[in-house]
Each structure stands twice: as C-alpha cells, then as structure tokens.
Amino acid sequence: MANNKKMEVFVNLTKRDTVVAIEEKVLPGSLVFDSLNPFPGYYHETPTSPRPIYIYLVLANQYPLEEIIRATQNIEKEYDWNFDAGKGYMTIGSEFLNVIRVRHLPELDLVIKIQEAYVKQGINFLMNKKLKGKLEAQVKIVKFLNLEKLGDGIYINAEDTTFGYVEIPKYLHQAAFTKVSMDVKYNWDGHEYDAASASFYNEGKLYEVVRIRSDQMNMDYLDKIKKLYTAKIR
C-alpha cells in the first residue's frame, strides 16, 4: 500500500439511525441523542463487546461548516480529548435538527465537557425541547476525511481502516439505495458489513460512493462489493 494515493476529501454521508435522548451527563435542558445501533447491517461484535459511542448534540442554530470546524480545532488545541466531530442534519418525522455528531468518545462523562467547550467557542445548543423514546432518524453528516486509494474506485479511511468506500455508477436517492443495498446483501456470501450512502468531492469532481464498515477490509473484499453494486444498479 506504500505507493497508494492518499487524499483529503470532503465527504457527505447519509444513513438511518435509531436514537434515544439522554438526560444524564449532558448540559441540563439540552437535547442530546445516543445512537443505539450506528451500524445496523454489521453484527460481528460479540454480545460482550462495548457498544461504540456515537452521540448527536442538537444545535440551537444552523452554523456554517467553517464555524464548527474552527470551534472543534480550538477545542482540540486546548484540551487533550480524543474525539471525532462532524457537522450534520437529522430528520425525525417532521422535525429537522442541526447537530454535531461526536464519536470515538472513551466515555459518556466527556459529553457535558465537550458541550461546555463548544459553548465557550460560541456554538450553542438547543434547550428545553424533549423527544421521548426510541426514534428513527435520517442523518446526514458532512466532514473531511483522509482516504487512501487501493484500486480503481476503491478507497479506505487512512485513519480508521474499518471504513471503506466504493464508487457506484450514479447517485441513488435513499429509497433506491435501500433497495439496491438489499439486493446486494441477498447475493453476498462474504463477511458481513454495514453500508451507507455517501459522496465525496475531490479535485473538482463529485464521486458517488457506498461507505462500507467491516473488520475484514481489503482490496479484494471491497472490489467484490463494488462489482455487486454496479451489477444491481440499473
């Protein structure tokens, strides 16, 4: 892989998620969601494996991407915290919410500290709004990623190799993406994975891709998935 091309790209990711509002270890009155199953198509983790922490911090306003990035970078400089943040949008029924998706948290105790740090940077959170129970949400995340190109239309996250990206011939709206993904799963006999609709922008071109999450990531594995998607897209 030493000669493979590495690049920083601007990624859009669209996925469905099941979330629940949490009221402890967050700023009092703020709306924070915990993702109950961030990778619904991937069941490899054993029952004793710790569930990955994916948190959605609901914002008071629509902040430009550069403001979120600037605030996040300032927080990373000031504190020795290991977390990953991306700007996002969440739709739950008729509710449209601006969010920051936070992942790679070592523990939930860090959530309120991160919220307080964002408030110091001028990023405020939606207060005194309650949404109860398990909720089905459609989420869109926008962020920068470092990708490594493994082959024609095949990429891997250079910083987290459990995430790969394969190009598809055209954009699919969510219903079409779900149908094609089910067709691919029915014809797949390899190691399990989770798939999400995505795109990334690089060198003046927008690439339509599928984000694949698995612990068995390699060139051949991703190439087989890519070929199946290409065959099932009409």
C-alpha positions as CSV (number, residue, x, y, z in Angstrom):
1,M,0.0,0.0,0.0
2,A,3.0,2.3,0.2
3,N,2.5,3.6,-3.3
4,N,-1.2,4.1,-3.0
5,K,-2.6,7.6,-3.4
6,K,-3.6,9.4,-0.2
7,M,-6.0,12.4,-0.3
8,E,-8.1,14.6,1.9
9,V,-11.7,14.8,0.7
10,F,-15.0,16.4,1.7
11,V,-17.5,13.7,2.5
12,N,-21.3,13.6,2.7
13,L,-22.8,10.6,4.4
14,T,-26.5,9.7,4.6
15,K,-27.8,7.0,6.9
16,R,-30.7,5.9,9.0
17,D,-30.2,5.6,12.7
18,T,-32.2,4.6,15.8
19,V,-31.6,7.1,18.6
20,V,-32.8,7.9,22.1
21,A,-32.5,11.2,24.0
22,I,-30.2,11.1,27.1
23,E,-30.7,13.4,30.0
24,E,-27.8,12.5,32.3
25,K,-24.2,13.6,31.8
26,V,-25.3,16.4,29.4
27,L,-25.9,20.1,29.8
28,P,-29.1,20.5,31.8
29,G,-32.0,21.1,29.4
30,S,-30.0,20.3,26.2
31,L,-31.2,17.8,23.6
32,V,-28.6,15.0,23.1
33,F,-29.2,11.7,21.3
34,D,-27.4,8.5,21.7
35,S,-27.2,6.2,18.7
36,L,-28.4,2.7,19.7
37,N,-27.1,0.9,16.6
38,P,-24.7,3.0,14.5
39,F,-24.1,0.1,12.1
40,P,-27.3,-1.8,11.7
41,G,-26.0,-4.1,8.9
42,Y,-23.0,-5.2,10.8
43,Y,-23.4,-7.7,13.7
44,H,-19.9,-9.0,14.1
45,E,-19.3,-7.6,17.6
46,T,-19.9,-10.2,20.3
47,P,-22.6,-9.5,23.0
48,T,-19.8,-8.6,25.4
49,S,-18.2,-6.1,23.1
50,P,-18.7,-2.5,24.3
51,R,-21.1,-0.6,22.0
52,P,-19.4,2.2,20.1
53,I,-20.4,5.6,21.4
54,Y,-22.0,7.8,18.7
55,I,-23.6,11.0,20.1
56,Y,-25.7,13.7,18.4
57,L,-25.5,17.2,20.0
58,V,-28.5,19.2,18.8
59,L,-27.6,22.8,17.9
60,A,-29.7,25.9,18.6
61,N,-28.9,27.3,15.2
62,Q,-27.7,26.4,11.7
63,Y,-23.9,27.1,11.9
64,P,-21.7,27.3,8.8
65,L,-19.4,24.4,8.5
66,E,-16.3,26.5,8.9
67,E,-17.6,27.7,12.3
68,I,-18.0,24.1,13.5
69,I,-14.5,23.2,12.2
70,R,-12.9,26.2,13.8
71,A,-14.5,25.6,17.1
72,T,-13.6,21.9,17.0
73,Q,-10.0,22.7,16.2
74,N,-9.8,25.2,19.0
75,I,-11.2,22.7,21.5
76,E,-8.6,20.1,20.3
77,K,-5.8,22.6,20.9
78,E,-7.0,23.4,24.4
79,Y,-7.9,20.0,25.7
80,D,-6.3,16.6,25.5
81,W,-9.5,14.9,24.3
82,N,-9.7,12.1,21.8
83,F,-12.9,12.5,19.8
84,D,-14.1,13.0,16.2
85,A,-16.8,15.6,15.3
86,G,-18.8,16.2,12.2
87,K,-21.5,18.7,11.3
88,G,-24.8,17.1,10.5
89,Y,-28.5,17.3,9.9
90,M,-31.1,15.0,11.5
91,T,-34.8,14.4,10.4
92,I,-37.1,12.7,12.9
93,G,-40.6,12.8,11.5
94,S,-41.4,16.4,10.8
95,E,-38.5,17.6,13.0
96,F,-35.4,19.0,11.2
97,L,-32.5,19.4,13.6
98,N,-28.9,20.7,13.2
99,V,-26.4,18.5,15.0
100,I,-22.8,17.8,15.7
101,R,-22.1,14.1,15.5
102,V,-19.5,13.1,18.0
103,R,-17.8,9.7,18.0
104,H,-14.7,7.9,19.4
105,L,-15.5,9.0,22.9
106,P,-13.9,6.9,25.6
107,E,-16.8,7.5,28.0
108,L,-20.1,9.4,28.2
109,D,-18.8,11.6,31.1
110,L,-17.0,13.6,28.4
111,V,-20.2,14.8,26.7
112,I,-21.0,17.7,29.0
113,K,-17.4,18.8,29.0
114,I,-17.4,18.9,25.2
115,Q,-20.7,20.8,25.2
116,E,-19.3,23.4,27.6
117,A,-16.2,23.7,25.4
118,Y,-18.3,24.4,22.3
119,V,-20.4,27.0,24.2
120,K,-17.1,28.8,25.0
121,Q,-16.4,28.8,21.3
122,G,-19.8,30.4,20.6
123,I,-21.7,27.3,19.5
124,N,-24.9,27.0,21.4
125,F,-27.2,24.0,21.9
126,L,-31.0,23.6,21.6
127,M,-32.5,23.8,25.0
128,N,-35.7,22.7,26.7
129,K,-37.0,20.5,23.8
130,K,-37.8,16.9,24.6
131,L,-38.2,14.0,22.3
132,K,-39.0,10.7,24.1
133,G,-38.5,7.0,23.3
134,K,-36.6,5.2,20.6
135,L,-36.7,7.3,17.5
136,E,-36.0,6.6,13.8
137,A,-33.9,9.3,12.3
138,Q,-32.4,10.0,8.9
139,V,-29.0,11.6,9.4
140,K,-26.6,13.4,7.0
141,I,-23.0,14.1,8.1
142,V,-20.6,16.3,6.4
143,K,-16.9,16.3,7.2
144,F,-13.3,15.9,5.9
145,L,-11.6,12.6,5.7
146,N,-8.2,11.2,4.7
147,L,-8.7,8.4,2.2
148,E,-6.2,6.0,0.6
149,K,-6.9,4.8,-2.9
150,L,-6.5,1.0,-3.0
151,G,-7.6,0.5,-6.6
152,D,-10.0,1.7,-9.3
153,G,-12.9,3.3,-7.4
154,I,-11.9,1.7,-4.1
155,Y,-10.8,3.6,-1.1
156,I,-10.1,3.1,2.6
157,N,-10.2,5.5,5.5
158,A,-6.5,6.1,6.2
159,E,-7.2,6.8,9.9
160,D,-9.7,4.1,10.5
161,T,-9.3,1.0,8.3
162,T,-12.7,-0.5,9.3
163,F,-14.3,2.0,6.9
164,G,-14.0,1.7,3.1
165,Y,-15.6,3.5,0.2
166,V,-16.5,2.0,-3.3
167,E,-17.6,4.1,-6.3
168,I,-21.0,3.4,-7.9
169,P,-22.1,4.5,-11.4
170,K,-24.7,7.1,-10.3
171,Y,-26.5,8.8,-7.4
172,L,-29.3,6.9,-5.7
173,H,-31.9,8.6,-3.7
174,Q,-32.5,6.9,-0.3
175,A,-35.3,4.6,-1.3
176,A,-33.4,3.4,-4.3
177,F,-30.2,3.0,-2.3
178,T,-32.0,0.9,0.3
179,K,-33.5,-1.4,-2.4
180,V,-30.1,-1.9,-4.2
181,S,-28.3,-2.5,-0.9
182,M,-30.8,-5.2,-0.1
183,D,-30.3,-6.8,-3.5
184,V,-26.6,-6.8,-2.9
185,K,-26.9,-8.3,0.6
186,Y,-29.1,-11.1,-0.8
187,N,-26.3,-12.0,-3.3
188,W,-23.4,-11.6,-0.8
189,D,-21.8,-14.6,0.8
190,G,-18.8,-12.9,2.3
191,H,-18.1,-11.4,5.7
192,E,-20.9,-9.1,7.0
193,Y,-20.8,-5.3,6.6
194,D,-22.8,-2.2,7.1
195,A,-23.5,0.1,4.1
196,A,-24.4,3.8,3.9
197,S,-25.0,6.2,1.0
198,A,-22.2,8.7,0.6
199,S,-20.4,11.0,-1.8
200,F,-17.1,12.8,-1.7
201,Y,-15.6,15.8,-3.5
202,N,-12.1,15.7,-4.7
203,E,-10.1,17.8,-7.4
204,G,-13.2,19.4,-8.8
205,K,-15.3,16.2,-9.1
206,L,-18.1,14.7,-7.1
207,Y,-17.9,10.9,-6.6
208,E,-20.9,8.8,-5.7
209,V,-19.9,6.0,-3.3
210,V,-21.1,3.5,-0.8
211,R,-19.5,3.6,2.7
212,I,-18.7,0.1,3.9
213,R,-17.9,-0.7,7.5
214,S,-16.3,-4.1,8.4
215,D,-13.4,-5.5,10.2
216,Q,-12.4,-7.6,7.2
217,M,-11.4,-4.7,4.9
218,N,-9.1,-5.3,2.0
219,M,-8.9,-4.7,-1.8
220,D,-10.5,-7.9,-2.9
221,Y,-13.3,-7.7,-0.3
222,L,-14.2,-4.1,-1.4
223,D,-13.9,-5.0,-5.1
224,K,-16.4,-7.8,-4.8
225,I,-18.9,-5.4,-3.1
226,K,-18.3,-2.7,-5.7
227,K,-19.0,-5.2,-8.5
228,L,-22.2,-6.3,-6.9
229,Y,-23.5,-2.8,-6.5
230,T,-22.5,-1.9,-10.1
231,A,-24.4,-5.0,-11.3
232,K,-27.6,-4.2,-9.3
233,I,-27.8,-0.5,-10.2
234,R,-30.0,0.0,-13.3
